[in-house]
Amino acid sequence: MSPEFARLWSAYDVTEVIEGLKDFVHPELGVIGFEHVALLHVEPDGRELRVSLYAPQPGPSTDRARQLFGIAPSAARPVTPVGRGTARTRSAPASIKE
């Protein structure tokens, strides 16, 4: 690591990055795969802010997530949201971890 990179990196207060894949198992829609990342910001006084971002994986997961959240694939087709499910965590493929 170059001294310049180390200096720039230490200038930011983002201390943790957690990323991977999570499967949401819905009783009616089936498995919906999400890519996720969580960022943690810690203030000098110890206060923390965690921001988690989730995006459905392309393909069937995107279609199922749109249905779950009531987002129509196109403006011409309204979708009715469905009930709740459960979540499970799985390991990310090497291509996502890199």
C-alpha positions as CSV (number, residue, x, y, z in Angstrom):
1,M,0.0,0.0,0.0
2,S,1.4,3.4,-0.9
3,P,1.9,6.1,1.7
4,E,-0.6,8.3,-0.2
5,F,-3.3,5.6,-0.2
6,A,-2.7,5.0,3.6
7,R,-3.0,8.7,4.3
8,L,-6.2,9.0,2.3
9,W,-7.7,5.9,3.7
10,S,-7.1,6.9,7.3
11,A,-8.8,10.3,6.6
12,Y,-12.2,8.6,6.4
13,D,-14.2,7.3,9.4
14,V,-15.8,4.3,7.7
15,T,-14.6,1.5,9.8
16,E,-16.5,-1.6,8.7
17,V,-17.8,-3.0,5.4
18,I,-19.9,-6.1,5.5
19,E,-21.1,-7.5,2.2
20,G,-22.5,-10.7,0.8
21,L,-25.7,-12.4,-0.3
22,K,-28.9,-13.0,1.7
23,D,-31.8,-15.2,0.7
24,F,-35.3,-14.1,1.7
25,V,-37.5,-17.2,1.8
26,H,-41.1,-16.1,1.1
27,P,-43.9,-18.6,1.6
28,E,-45.7,-17.7,-1.6
29,L,-43.0,-16.3,-3.9
30,G,-40.1,-18.6,-2.9
31,V,-36.4,-17.6,-2.6
32,I,-35.5,-14.0,-3.3
33,G,-31.7,-13.4,-3.4
34,F,-30.3,-10.1,-2.3
35,E,-26.8,-8.6,-2.6
36,H,-26.1,-6.5,0.5
37,V,-23.5,-4.2,1.9
38,A,-23.5,-2.6,5.4
39,L,-21.4,0.5,6.2
40,L,-20.6,1.6,9.7
41,H,-19.6,5.1,10.6
42,V,-18.3,5.8,14.2
43,E,-18.1,9.3,15.6
44,P,-15.2,10.2,17.9
45,D,-17.7,10.2,20.9
46,G,-18.6,6.6,20.1
47,R,-22.0,7.1,18.4
48,E,-22.5,4.8,15.5
49,L,-24.4,5.0,12.3
50,R,-25.0,1.8,10.2
51,V,-26.4,2.0,6.7
52,S,-27.4,-1.3,5.0
53,L,-28.2,-1.5,1.3
54,Y,-30.0,-4.4,-0.3
55,A,-30.5,-5.0,-4.0
56,P,-32.2,-8.0,-5.5
57,Q,-30.0,-10.2,-7.7
58,P,-30.8,-9.9,-11.4
59,G,-33.4,-12.3,-12.9
60,P,-36.1,-14.2,-11.0
61,S,-35.1,-12.5,-7.7
62,T,-35.7,-9.0,-9.2
63,D,-39.1,-10.1,-10.5
64,R,-40.1,-11.6,-7.1
65,A,-38.8,-8.6,-5.2
66,R,-40.9,-6.3,-7.4
67,Q,-43.9,-8.4,-6.7
68,L,-43.2,-8.5,-2.9
69,F,-42.9,-4.7,-2.7
70,G,-45.7,-4.0,-5.1
71,I,-43.6,-2.5,-7.9
72,A,-44.9,-3.3,-11.3
73,P,-42.4,-4.5,-14.0
74,S,-44.0,-1.9,-16.2
75,A,-46.4,0.9,-15.5
76,A,-49.2,-1.0,-17.3
77,R,-49.2,-3.9,-14.8
78,P,-50.0,-3.1,-11.2
79,V,-48.8,-5.7,-8.7
80,T,-50.4,-6.5,-5.3
81,P,-47.8,-6.9,-2.4
82,V,-47.9,-10.3,-0.7
83,G,-47.3,-11.4,2.9
84,R,-44.0,-11.7,4.9
85,G,-41.3,-14.4,4.8
86,T,-38.0,-15.2,6.6
87,A,-34.4,-14.4,5.8
88,R,-31.3,-16.6,5.7
89,T,-27.7,-15.7,5.0
90,R,-25.4,-17.4,2.5
91,S,-21.8,-16.9,1.3
92,A,-21.1,-14.7,-1.6
93,P,-19.5,-16.2,-4.7
94,A,-15.8,-15.3,-5.1
95,S,-16.7,-12.8,-7.9
96,I,-18.7,-10.7,-5.4
97,K,-16.2,-11.0,-2.6
98,E,-13.3,-9.6,-4.7
